[in-house]
């Protein structure tokens, strides 16, 4: 009597399932790490945009003639981070001001510096 071997054996099933599980775990870790990077980049971009807005606002205030905030240091609270702004007059140059904007959260520390003249 002859037996036909149609279908998979147990060893073939185990090997194919292990290959499927390994490939699924690789795909999952790839997608998860991409998601985490996207969330971090989104927070980083929000911080950069906030710093640019503050920097341009301070430049506009200096150019418009408001010098009441020169040589002082301010701290503001953003959405989950602190914003440190320092404006000081450059002694070496006439009507030149240095603006430092520093944004700090638990993961990032961004510092922007610019000069503006009246």
C-alpha positions as CSV (number, residue, x, y, z in Angstrom):
1,X,0.0,0.0,0.0
2,X,1.3,3.4,-1.0
3,X,0.8,6.5,1.0
4,X,0.6,9.9,-0.7
5,X,2.2,12.9,1.1
6,X,-0.2,15.7,0.4
7,X,0.1,18.8,2.5
8,X,2.6,20.0,5.1
9,X,4.3,18.1,7.8
10,X,4.5,19.5,11.3
11,X,8.1,20.6,10.8
12,X,7.2,22.6,7.7
13,X,4.3,24.3,9.5
14,X,6.6,25.3,12.4
15,X,9.3,26.6,10.1
16,X,6.8,28.6,8.1
17,X,5.1,30.1,11.2
18,X,8.4,31.1,12.7
19,X,9.4,32.9,9.4
20,X,6.0,34.7,9.5
21,X,6.5,35.7,13.2
22,X,10.0,36.9,12.6
23,X,9.1,39.0,9.6
24,X,6.0,40.4,11.4
25,X,8.2,41.4,14.4
26,X,10.7,43.2,12.1
27,X,7.9,45.1,10.4
28,X,6.3,46.0,13.8
29,X,9.6,47.4,15.2
30,X,10.2,49.4,12.0
31,X,6.8,51.0,12.1
32,X,7.0,51.7,15.8
33,X,10.4,53.4,15.6
34,X,9.2,55.5,12.6
35,X,6.1,56.5,14.7
36,X,8.3,57.5,17.6
37,X,10.6,59.5,15.4
38,X,7.7,61.3,13.8
39,X,6.3,62.3,17.2
40,X,9.7,63.6,18.4
41,X,10.2,65.6,15.1
42,X,6.7,67.1,15.5
43,X,7.6,68.3,19.0
44,X,11.0,69.6,17.8
45,X,9.4,71.5,14.9
46,X,6.9,73.1,17.3
47,X,9.7,74.3,19.5
48,X,11.7,75.7,16.5
49,X,8.6,77.5,15.2
50,X,7.9,79.0,18.6
51,X,11.5,80.2,18.9
52,X,11.4,81.8,15.4
53,X,8.2,83.6,16.2
54,X,9.6,85.0,19.5
55,X,12.8,86.0,17.8
56,X,11.0,87.8,15.0
57,X,8.7,89.5,17.5
58,X,11.6,90.8,19.6
59,X,13.3,92.0,16.4
60,X,10.2,93.9,15.4
61,X,9.8,95.5,18.9
62,X,13.4,96.7,18.8
63,X,13.1,98.1,15.4
64,X,9.9,99.9,16.3
65,X,11.7,101.7,19.1
66,X,10.6,99.8,22.2
67,X,13.8,99.6,24.3
68,X,12.1,99.0,27.7
69,X,13.0,95.3,27.7
70,X,16.7,95.7,26.8
71,X,19.2,94.1,29.2
72,X,16.6,91.9,30.9
73,X,15.9,88.2,31.1
74,X,12.4,86.8,30.7
75,X,11.1,83.3,31.3
76,X,7.8,82.2,29.6
77,X,6.0,78.9,29.8
78,X,5.1,77.3,26.5
79,X,3.2,74.1,25.9
80,X,5.4,71.7,27.9
81,X,8.6,73.7,27.7
82,X,10.2,76.9,29.1
83,X,11.3,79.8,26.9
84,X,14.2,81.9,28.1
85,X,14.7,85.2,26.3
86,X,17.6,87.6,26.8
87,X,18.1,90.9,25.0
88,X,21.3,92.9,25.6
89,X,22.8,95.9,23.9
90,X,26.1,95.4,22.1
91,X,28.5,98.0,23.4
92,X,30.9,97.7,20.5
93,X,28.3,98.6,17.8
94,X,25.9,101.6,17.7
95,X,22.2,100.6,18.1
96,X,22.9,96.9,17.8
97,X,21.2,94.4,20.0
98,X,21.8,90.7,20.6
99,X,18.8,88.5,21.1
100,X,19.1,85.0,22.7
101,X,16.1,82.7,22.7
102,X,16.6,79.4,24.6
103,X,13.8,76.7,24.6
104,X,14.2,73.8,27.0
105,X,12.0,70.8,27.5
106,X,12.8,67.4,29.0
107,X,14.4,66.1,25.8
108,X,15.7,69.1,23.9
109,X,17.6,72.3,24.5
110,X,17.4,74.7,21.5
111,X,19.3,78.0,21.5
112,X,18.8,80.7,18.9
113,X,20.8,83.9,18.7
114,X,20.4,86.9,16.4
115,X,21.5,90.5,16.0
116,X,19.3,93.4,15.1
117,X,20.0,97.1,14.5
118,X,17.7,100.0,14.8
